[in-house]
């Protein structure tokens, strides 16, 4: 279980289909490209700010995204991840797991 002080900074792209995620994923190699694709293709209101999810903490976003944000590798495209909202790609910039003692 994540410590309540855990935090992460990530961007995401929300699309309707898994195939759309896979098609876009192959075109993204940097955070700048990810943000550009988010602005052009994401169905989420965060698209206008490059898919920026802000500073995320446990218990705030859907479980599938939270798990990926705190478990998957940093600084690469992660996904597709299926949620009730659709299919997501993630770019996880940084994270801190709070007090581990």
C-alpha positions as CSV (number, residue, x, y, z in Angstrom):
1,X,0.0,0.0,0.0
2,X,1.3,3.5,-0.9
3,X,2.2,5.9,1.8
4,X,-0.3,8.8,1.9
5,X,2.5,11.3,1.3
6,X,3.5,9.6,-2.0
7,X,3.4,11.9,-5.0
8,X,4.0,11.6,-8.7
9,X,4.1,14.0,-11.7
10,X,2.7,12.5,-14.9
11,X,1.1,13.4,-18.2
12,X,-1.5,11.3,-20.0
13,X,-3.4,10.9,-23.3
14,X,-6.9,9.6,-23.3
15,X,-8.2,7.9,-26.4
16,X,-11.3,5.8,-27.4
17,X,-9.5,2.6,-28.4
18,X,-6.5,0.5,-27.6
19,X,-5.5,0.5,-31.2
20,X,-5.4,4.3,-31.2
21,X,-3.1,4.2,-28.2
22,X,-0.8,1.7,-29.9
23,X,-0.7,3.8,-33.1
24,X,0.2,6.9,-31.2
25,X,2.6,5.2,-28.8
26,X,4.9,4.2,-31.7
27,X,5.3,7.9,-32.6
28,X,6.4,9.2,-29.2
29,X,10.0,9.2,-28.0
30,X,10.3,12.3,-25.8
31,X,8.2,14.2,-23.3
32,X,7.9,17.1,-25.7
33,X,6.5,14.7,-28.4
34,X,4.1,13.3,-25.8
35,X,2.8,16.7,-24.8
36,X,2.3,17.7,-28.5
37,X,0.4,14.4,-29.2
38,X,-1.7,15.0,-26.0
39,X,-2.7,18.5,-27.3
40,X,-3.6,17.1,-30.7
41,X,-5.3,13.8,-29.8
42,X,-6.3,13.5,-26.2
43,X,-10.0,13.4,-25.3
44,X,-9.4,14.7,-21.8
45,X,-9.7,18.4,-20.9
46,X,-6.0,18.2,-19.8
47,X,-5.1,18.0,-23.5
48,X,-4.8,21.8,-23.6
49,X,-1.9,21.6,-21.1
50,X,-0.2,18.7,-22.7
51,X,-2.0,16.0,-20.7
52,X,-0.5,17.3,-17.4
53,X,-2.1,15.5,-14.5
54,X,-0.4,17.8,-12.0
55,X,0.9,16.4,-8.7
56,X,-0.9,13.1,-8.2
57,X,-1.3,11.4,-4.8
58,X,-2.8,8.1,-3.8
59,X,-6.6,7.9,-3.9
60,X,-7.2,10.7,-6.3
61,X,-7.4,9.1,-9.7
62,X,-8.7,5.9,-11.0
63,X,-6.9,2.8,-9.6
64,X,-5.6,1.6,-13.0
65,X,-3.8,4.9,-13.6
66,X,-2.6,5.3,-10.0
67,X,-1.1,1.8,-10.1
68,X,0.7,2.5,-13.3
69,X,1.9,6.0,-12.2
70,X,3.5,4.5,-9.0
71,X,4.8,1.2,-10.5
72,X,5.8,1.7,-14.2
73,X,9.2,3.1,-15.4
74,X,9.9,6.8,-15.5
75,X,10.4,8.9,-18.6
76,X,9.0,6.5,-21.2
77,X,5.6,5.9,-22.8
78,X,3.5,3.5,-20.7
79,X,0.2,1.9,-21.9
80,X,-2.3,1.4,-23.2
81,X,-4.1,1.3,-19.8
82,X,-7.8,0.6,-19.9
83,X,-10.1,2.5,-17.4
84,X,-13.8,3.4,-17.3
85,X,-12.9,6.6,-19.2
86,X,-11.2,4.9,-22.2
87,X,-7.6,4.0,-23.0
88,X,-4.6,5.9,-21.7
89,X,-1.0,6.5,-22.5
90,X,1.2,7.8,-19.6
91,X,4.5,9.6,-19.3
92,X,5.7,9.5,-15.7
93,X,8.1,12.3,-15.0
94,X,9.0,11.8,-11.3
95,X,7.7,10.3,-8.1
96,X,8.3,10.2,-4.4
97,X,7.0,7.4,-2.1
98,X,6.7,9.4,1.1
99,X,8.0,8.2,4.5
100,X,9.0,4.6,4.0
101,X,9.9,4.0,7.7
